Amino acid sequence: MVLTATIASAVLGAMILLVRDAERTAELVNWFRILGIATGVWLVGWPVWESVRYLVNAPIAKSRSHTQGLADRRRNSSGRSDSTSAGG
């Protein structure tokens, strides 16, 4: 989207430079604002939003799985030592 907006801005700028008449290119100049708003909404709505959501949720999930893994290992190691000591 950012690349698309950059290309569209370059094309708009080239058209404005070719015409060289402020009255005739006023509507084209307004499209820079529209491109900026659309790109800003896209940036906030998808990449920024998803990055923040990942940063907020990832550490919680990672810490839960880490503590769960430790608890499982403790249970498994205590279960093995009980069975080996009872059998031996």
CNS distance restraints for C-alpha pairs under 8 A (distance, minus, plus):
assign (resid   1 and name CA) (resid   5 and name CA) 6.09 0.50 0.50
assign (resid   1 and name CA) (resid  39 and name CA) 6.75 0.50 0.50
assign (resid   1 and name CA) (resid  42 and name CA) 7.72 0.50 0.50
assign (resid   2 and name CA) (resid   6 and name CA) 6.13 0.50 0.50
assign (resid   2 and name CA) (resid  39 and name CA) 6.55 0.50 0.50
assign (resid   3 and name CA) (resid   7 and name CA) 6.19 0.50 0.50
assign (resid   4 and name CA) (resid   8 and name CA) 6.09 0.50 0.50
assign (resid   5 and name CA) (resid   9 and name CA) 6.00 0.50 0.50
assign (resid   5 and name CA) (resid  35 and name CA) 6.23 0.50 0.50
assign (resid   5 and name CA) (resid  36 and name CA) 7.80 0.50 0.50
assign (resid   5 and name CA) (resid  39 and name CA) 6.95 0.50 0.50
assign (resid   6 and name CA) (resid  10 and name CA) 6.21 0.50 0.50
assign (resid   7 and name CA) (resid  11 and name CA) 6.25 0.50 0.50
assign (resid   8 and name CA) (resid  12 and name CA) 6.11 0.50 0.50
assign (resid   9 and name CA) (resid  13 and name CA) 5.98 0.50 0.50
assign (resid   9 and name CA) (resid  32 and name CA) 6.60 0.50 0.50
assign (resid   9 and name CA) (resid  35 and name CA) 7.76 0.50 0.50
assign (resid  10 and name CA) (resid  14 and name CA) 6.10 0.50 0.50
assign (resid  11 and name CA) (resid  15 and name CA) 6.23 0.50 0.50
assign (resid  12 and name CA) (resid  16 and name CA) 6.18 0.50 0.50
assign (resid  12 and name CA) (resid  28 and name CA) 6.64 0.50 0.50
assign (resid  12 and name CA) (resid  29 and name CA) 7.74 0.50 0.50
assign (resid  12 and name CA) (resid  31 and name CA) 7.99 0.50 0.50
assign (resid  12 and name CA) (resid  32 and name CA) 7.92 0.50 0.50
assign (resid  13 and name CA) (resid  17 and name CA) 6.14 0.50 0.50
assign (resid  14 and name CA) (resid  18 and name CA) 6.13 0.50 0.50
assign (resid  15 and name CA) (resid  19 and name CA) 6.29 0.50 0.50
assign (resid  16 and name CA) (resid  20 and name CA) 6.05 0.50 0.50
assign (resid  16 and name CA) (resid  21 and name CA) 7.71 0.50 0.50
assign (resid  16 and name CA) (resid  25 and name CA) 5.93 0.50 0.50
assign (resid  16 and name CA) (resid  28 and name CA) 7.16 0.50 0.50
assign (resid  16 and name CA) (resid  29 and name CA) 7.78 0.50 0.50
assign (resid  19 and name CA) (resid  24 and name CA) 7.65 0.50 0.50
assign (resid  19 and name CA) (resid  25 and name CA) 7.23 0.50 0.50
assign (resid  20 and name CA) (resid  25 and name CA) 7.75 0.50 0.50
assign (resid  21 and name CA) (resid  25 and name CA) 6.17 0.50 0.50
assign (resid  22 and name CA) (resid  26 and name CA) 5.90 0.50 0.50
assign (resid  25 and name CA) (resid  29 and name CA) 6.33 0.50 0.50
assign (resid  26 and name CA) (resid  30 and name CA) 6.57 0.50 0.50
assign (resid  27 and name CA) (resid  31 and name CA) 6.84 0.50 0.50
assign (resid  28 and name CA) (resid  32 and name CA) 7.44 0.50 0.50
assign (resid  29 and name CA) (resid  33 and name CA) 7.67 0.50 0.50
assign (resid  30 and name CA) (resid  34 and name CA) 6.73 0.50 0.50
assign (resid  31 and name CA) (resid  35 and name CA) 6.03 0.50 0.50
assign (resid  32 and name CA) (resid  36 and name CA) 6.13 0.50 0.50
assign (resid  33 and name CA) (resid  37 and name CA) 6.17 0.50 0.50
assign (resid  34 and name CA) (resid  38 and name CA) 6.12 0.50 0.50
assign (resid  35 and name CA) (resid  39 and name CA) 6.03 0.50 0.50
assign (resid  36 and name CA) (resid  40 and name CA) 5.99 0.50 0.50
assign (resid  37 and name CA) (resid  41 and name CA) 6.09 0.50 0.50
assign (resid  38 and name CA) (resid  42 and name CA) 6.17 0.50 0.50
assign (resid  39 and name CA) (resid  43 and name CA) 6.06 0.50 0.50
assign (resid  40 and name CA) (resid  44 and name CA) 6.20 0.50 0.50
assign (resid  41 and name CA) (resid  45 and name CA) 5.73 0.50 0.50
assign (resid  42 and name CA) (resid  46 and name CA) 5.93 0.50 0.50
assign (resid  42 and name CA) (resid  47 and name CA) 7.73 0.50 0.50
assign (resid  43 and name CA) (resid  47 and name CA) 5.55 0.50 0.50
assign (resid  43 and name CA) (resid  48 and name CA) 5.95 0.50 0.50
assign (resid  44 and name CA) (resid  48 and name CA) 5.02 0.50 0.50
assign (resid  44 and name CA) (resid  49 and name CA) 5.84 0.50 0.50
assign (resid  45 and name CA) (resid  49 and name CA) 5.70 0.50 0.50
assign (resid  46 and name CA) (resid  50 and name CA) 5.83 0.50 0.50
assign (resid  47 and name CA) (resid  51 and name CA) 6.04 0.50 0.50
assign (resid  48 and name CA) (resid  52 and name CA) 6.19 0.50 0.50
assign (resid  49 and name CA) (resid  53 and name CA) 6.10 0.50 0.50
assign (resid  50 and name CA) (resid  54 and name CA) 6.02 0.50 0.50
assign (resid  51 and name CA) (resid  55 and name CA) 6.17 0.50 0.50
assign (resid  52 and name CA) (resid  56 and name CA) 6.10 0.50 0.50
assign (resid  53 and name CA) (resid  57 and name CA) 6.05 0.50 0.50
assign (resid  54 and name CA) (resid  58 and name CA) 5.48 0.50 0.50
assign (resid  55 and name CA) (resid  59 and name CA) 7.03 0.50 0.50
assign (resid  56 and name CA) (resid  60 and name CA) 7.55 0.50 0.50
assign (resid  57 and name CA) (resid  61 and name CA) 6.42 0.50 0.50
assign (resid  58 and name CA) (resid  62 and name CA) 6.05 0.50 0.50
assign (resid  59 and name CA) (resid  63 and name CA) 6.00 0.50 0.50
assign (resid  60 and name CA) (resid  64 and name CA) 6.22 0.50 0.50
assign (resid  61 and name CA) (resid  65 and name CA) 6.22 0.50 0.50
assign (resid  62 and name CA) (resid  66 and name CA) 6.08 0.50 0.50
assign (resid  63 and name CA) (resid  67 and name CA) 6.14 0.50 0.50
assign (resid  64 and name CA) (resid  68 and name CA) 5.93 0.50 0.50
assign (resid  65 and name CA) (resid  69 and name CA) 5.91 0.50 0.50
assign (resid  66 and name CA) (resid  70 and name CA) 6.33 0.50 0.50
assign (resid  67 and name CA) (resid  71 and name CA) 6.24 0.50 0.50
assign (resid  68 and name CA) (resid  72 and name CA) 6.18 0.50 0.50
assign (resid  69 and name CA) (resid  73 and name CA) 6.16 0.50 0.50
assign (resid  70 and name CA) (resid  74 and name CA) 6.19 0.50 0.50
assign (resid  71 and name CA) (resid  75 and name CA) 6.21 0.50 0.50
assign (resid  72 and name CA) (resid  76 and name CA) 6.07 0.50 0.50
assign (resid  73 and name CA) (resid  77 and name CA) 5.94 0.50 0.50
assign (resid  74 and name CA) (resid  78 and name CA) 6.04 0.50 0.50
assign (resid  75 and name CA) (resid  79 and name CA) 6.00 0.50 0.50
assign (resid  76 and name CA) (resid  80 and name CA) 6.14 0.50 0.50
assign (resid  77 and name CA) (resid  81 and name CA) 6.28 0.50 0.50
assign (resid  78 and name CA) (resid  82 and name CA) 6.26 0.50 0.50
assign (resid  79 and name CA) (resid  83 and name CA) 6.35 0.50 0.50
assign (resid  80 and name CA) (resid  84 and name CA) 6.06 0.50 0.50
assign (resid  81 and name CA) (resid  85 and name CA) 5.95 0.50 0.50
assign (resid  82 and name CA) (resid  86 and name CA) 6.02 0.50 0.50
assign (resid  83 and name CA) (resid  87 and name CA) 5.98 0.50 0.50
assign (resid  84 and name CA) (resid  88 and name CA) 5.83 0.50 0.50
